[in-house]
Amino acid sequence: MAADPARSTREPFALASPVVCVVGPTASGKTALAQALALALDGEVVSADSMQIYRGMDIGTGKLAPNERLVPHHGFDLVDPGEPYSAALFQDYARACFRDIDARGKRAVLCGGTGLYVRAAIDAYEFPQGEQVGNAVRERYARIAREQGARVLWELLRERDPRSAAIVPPADVKRVVRAFELLEDGTSLAEQRAKLASIPQLVPALFVGLAVDPAVLNERIDARVDAMLETGLVDEVKRLLQSGFRRGVTAPQAIGYKEIVAALDGETTIEEAAERIKTATHRYAKRQRTWFRKDKRIQWIDVRDRDVESLTDEAIERTSSSNG
């Protein structure tokens, strides 16, 4: 169900200790730092990643393996890839996690690169009716994308709402569908995006971001993609396809998965798919940097030639001084 706007914006959200948010682009080292912070602060990690919520999507999303989790992690494996999910649902889930973790005397550490999920969890974000899972509007436009193609759906959006179409790539079916949902609800994606900067904070939180030189980050991304393929990404996608992966709206569009699906369908080779994954991830990381750089609450830490221990010490120092 969708978040309750009245609860989101009017009721105080009290915690014994503020949530520590670790943000940044993919491959910047967020996962390792968040876990190290949780260990140091006697805390638990809440993942804010829109793809790690899906069961079976492990290698391609960089999900921390169960045997590598040294503290409790929340936000993994919430739904099957064929099921819809939304930032509104994540808002409810994350805030329930914050309350539960805090009530047990632990510290919540929010970790993620999905900017909207981070803001939904922390800020007084109100979600229109169209954000609800199971919404008929979503199903109608998702069907157009499946049957006629993503480009056709995007062209329809451009006819009805050119401002929103201008900020959404044609291949981003999830957000194109979302734009239609908002239109049906009397607003637009462009208007919603413009209002983001003015949404107040609701949940007590402190922010640290990991800054990596873009060239270095691209090298990290390339190495990670190679490692994903070496550790079984293709087999993971094969298993997902056998369990109805194509029926989903969001999951099949995930970077690292749609490219491998195309290769398995004979449209390209695995080697070409790997290069496409790297290129797409470079672009995604750039969009993440742009998103997070607009948030003036974030204290940035340069990760150059730093180990996790020194990053953890600095993150604790930064958040402690901000808190006091």
C-alpha positions in Angstrom: 0.0 0.0 0.0 1.1 3.6 -0.5 2.5 5.7 2.3 0.1 7.7 4.3 0.8 11.4 3.4 -0.7 12.6 6.7 1.6 10.4 8.8 4.6 11.2 6.6 4.4 14.9 7.0 2.6 15.7 10.3 3.7 13.1 12.9 7.1 13.6 14.6 9.6 10.8 13.9 11.5 10.4 17.1 14.6 8.2 17.4 17.2 7.9 20.2 20.0 8.3 17.6 19.8 9.7 14.1 20.0 7.3 11.1 23.5 7.4 9.5 23.0 7.5 5.7 25.9 6.3 3.5 25.4 7.3 -0.1 27.3 7.6 -3.4 27.5 6.1 -6.8 27.7 2.4 -7.6 31.1 0.8 -6.9 32.2 3.6 -4.6 32.4 1.3 -1.6 29.1 2.1 0.2 28.4 -1.5 1.2 31.7 -2.1 2.9 31.6 1.3 4.7 28.0 0.9 5.9 28.8 -2.5 7.4 31.9 -1.2 9.1 30.0 1.7 10.5 27.2 -0.6 11.8 29.9 -2.8 13.5 31.5 0.3 15.1 28.2 1.8 16.2 26.4 -1.4 17.3 24.0 -1.0 14.4 22.2 -2.7 11.6 22.1 -1.8 7.9 19.1 -1.0 5.8 19.7 -1.2 2.1 18.2 1.5 -0.1 18.7 -0.1 -3.4 15.8 -0.6 -5.8 17.2 -3.8 -7.3 18.5 -5.5 -4.2 14.9 -5.9 -3.0 14.4 -8.7 -5.6 15.0 -12.3 -4.7 17.4 -14.1 -6.9 19.0 -10.9 -8.2 22.2 -11.2 -6.2 25.3 -11.1 -8.4 24.2 -8.4 -10.8 23.0 -6.1 -8.0 26.2 -6.4 -5.9 24.1 -7.8 -3.0 26.3 -8.7 0.0 26.3 -12.5 0.3 24.8 -14.0 3.5 28.2 -15.3 4.7 29.7 -11.8 4.3 27.0 -10.0 6.5 28.6 -9.3 9.8 25.6 -7.4 11.1 21.9 -7.7 10.3 20.9 -6.4 6.9 17.4 -5.3 5.9 16.0 -4.5 2.5 17.3 -7.5 0.7 15.0 -10.1 -1.0 11.7 -8.4 -0.3 9.8 -9.5 -3.4 10.1 -11.7 -6.4 11.4 -10.2 -9.7 7.9 -10.5 -11.3 6.3 -8.5 -8.5 5.9 -4.7 -8.6 7.5 -2.5 -5.9 7.7 1.2 -5.3 9.4 4.0 -3.4 6.2 4.4 -1.4 6.4 0.8 -0.2 10.1 1.2 0.6 9.3 4.4 2.6 7.0 2.4 4.9 9.4 -0.5 5.1 12.5 1.6 5.9 10.8 3.6 8.5 9.5 0.5 10.2 13.1 -0.8 10.2 14.3 2.4 11.7 11.8 2.2 14.5 12.5 -1.4 15.2 16.3 -1.0 15.2 16.1 2.0 17.4 13.7 0.3 19.9 16.2 -2.5 20.3 18.9 0.1 21.3 20.8 -0.3 18.0 21.8 2.3 15.4 20.3 2.3 11.9 22.7 2.7 9.0 20.9 3.4 5.7 23.0 2.4 2.7 22.2 3.0 -0.9 22.6 4.5 -4.3 18.9 4.8 -5.2 18.5 8.4 -4.5 14.7 8.4 -4.5 14.6 5.5 -2.0 17.0 7.4 0.3 14.9 10.5 0.2 11.6 8.6 0.5 12.9 7.0 3.7 14.3 10.2 5.3 12.3 13.1 4.0 8.6 14.1 4.2 7.9 12.8 0.7 4.2 12.4 -0.2 3.3 9.8 -2.8 0.2 10.2 -5.0 -2.3 7.4 -5.4 -0.6 6.2 -8.6 2.4 5.0 -6.6 0.4 2.1 -5.2 1.4 -1.4 -6.2 -1.4 -3.1 -8.2 -2.5 0.2 -9.7 -4.5 -0.4 -12.9 -2.9 2.6 -14.7 0.5 1.0 -14.1 -0.6 -2.3 -15.6 -2.1 -0.7 -18.6 1.0 1.3 -19.7 3.4 -1.5 -18.7 1.4 -3.8 -21.1 2.0 -1.3 -23.9 5.7 -1.4 -23.2 5.7 -5.2 -23.2 3.6 -5.6 -26.4 4.7 -2.6 -28.5 8.1 -1.7 -27.1 9.6 0.9 -24.8 10.0 3.5 -27.6 6.3 3.4 -28.5 5.4 4.0 -24.9 7.9 6.9 -24.6 6.5 8.5 -27.8 3.1 8.4 -26.2 4.5 10.2 -23.2 6.2 12.8 -25.3 2.8 13.6 -27.0 1.0 14.0 -23.6 3.8 15.4 -21.4 6.8 16.6 -23.3 8.5 18.1 -20.2 8.5 14.8 -18.4 9.5 12.9 -21.5 12.5 15.2 -21.8 13.9 14.0 -18.5 13.3 10.3 -18.9 15.3 8.0 -21.3 13.0 6.0 -23.6 14.5 2.8 -22.3 13.6 3.6 -18.7 10.2 1.9 -18.8 9.7 2.1 -15.1 9.9 5.9 -15.0 8.0 6.3 -18.2 5.1 4.2 -16.7 5.5 6.3 -13.5 5.1 9.5 -15.5 1.8 8.2 -16.9 0.6 7.3 -13.4 1.3 10.8 -12.2 -0.5 12.3 -15.2 -3.6 10.2 -14.3 -3.2 11.6 -10.7 -3.3 15.2 -11.9 0.4 16.0 -11.7 3.6 15.2 -13.7 7.0 13.7 -13.3 8.6 17.0 -14.2 6.6 18.8 -11.5 7.5 16.2 -9.0 11.2 16.4 -9.8 11.1 20.2 -9.5 9.7 20.0 -6.0 12.3 17.5 -4.7 14.6 20.2 -3.4 12.0 21.8 -1.2 10.8 18.7 0.6 11.7 18.9 4.3 13.5 16.3 6.3 11.3 14.1 8.6 13.5 11.3 10.0 16.5 12.4 12.1 19.5 11.5 10.0 23.1 12.4 9.2 24.6 11.9 5.7 28.1 10.9 4.5 28.9 10.4 0.8 31.7 8.6 -0.9 33.5 10.6 -3.6 35.5 8.8 -6.2 37.3 10.3 -9.2 35.1 9.4 -12.2 38.0 7.8 -14.1 38.8 5.6 -11.1 35.2 4.8 -10.5 34.8 3.6 -14.1 37.8 1.4 -13.7 36.1 -0.1 -10.5 32.9 -0.6 -12.4 34.6 -2.4 -15.2 36.4 -4.7 -12.8 33.2 -5.4 -10.9 31.3 -6.3 -14.1 34.1 -8.7 -15.1 34.0 -10.2 -11.6 30.2 -10.6 -11.8 30.5 -12.5 -15.1 33.3 -14.7 -13.6 31.2 -15.5 -10.5 28.1 -16.6 -12.4 25.9 -13.7 -13.6 24.9 -15.5 -16.8 23.7 -18.6 -14.9 21.9 -16.3 -12.4 20.0 -14.7 -15.4 19.2 -18.1 -16.8 17.6 -19.1 -13.5 15.6 -15.9 -13.3 14.3 -16.5 -16.9 13.1 -19.9 -15.9 11.1 -18.4 -13.0 9.2 -15.8 -15.0 11.7 -12.9 -14.9 10.3 -11.4 -18.1 6.9 -10.7 -16.6 8.2 -8.0 -14.3 8.0 -4.3 -15.1 11.1 -3.1 -13.2 13.4 -6.0 -12.6 13.9 -7.0 -16.3 15.1 -3.4 -17.0 18.0 -3.6 -14.5 21.4 -2.9 -15.8 23.4 -6.1 -16.0 20.3 -8.2 -16.5 18.6 -6.8 -19.6 22.0 -7.0 -21.5 22.5 -10.6 -20.5 18.9 -11.5 -21.5 19.6 -9.9 -24.9 22.7 -12.1 -25.3 20.8 -15.2 -24.3 18.2 -14.3 -26.8 20.8 -14.3 -29.5 20.7 -10.5 -30.1 24.3 -10.0 -29.1 27.2 -11.9 -27.6 28.1 -12.2 -24.0 31.3 -10.2 -24.6 29.3 -7.4 -26.2 26.8 -7.6 -23.4 29.6 -7.1 -20.9 30.7 -3.9 -22.7 27.1 -2.6 -22.7 26.8 -3.3 -19.0 30.0 -1.3 -18.3 28.8 1.6 -20.5 25.3 1.7 -19.0 26.8 1.5 -15.4 29.2 4.4 -16.2 26.2 6.5 -17.2 24.2 5.4 -14.2 27.0 6.3 -11.8 27.1 9.8 -13.4 23.4 10.2 -12.8 23.9 9.1 -9.2 26.6 11.7 -8.6 24.5 14.4 -10.1 21.5 13.5 -7.9 23.5 13.3 -4.6 25.6 16.4 -5.3 22.4 18.4 -5.1 21.8 17.4 -1.5 23.7 19.8 0.7 23.3 17.7 3.8 25.8 15.2 2.5 29.4 15.4 3.9 31.7 14.0 1.2 34.6 11.8 2.0 37.3 11.3 -0.7 38.0 7.5 -0.9 41.3 7.9 -2.8 43.9 5.5 -1.4 41.9 4.9 1.7 41.1 1.7 3.5 37.7 0.9 5.1 39.1 1.4 8.6 40.2 5.0 7.9 37.0 5.8 6.0 35.0 4.5 9.0 36.9 6.6 11.4 36.3 9.7 9.3 32.6 9.0 8.8 32.2 8.6 12.6 34.0 11.8 13.2 31.9 13.7 10.6 28.6 12.4 11.9 29.5 12.9 15.5 30.5 16.5 15.0 27.3 17.1 13.0 25.2 15.5 15.7 26.7 17.6 18.4 
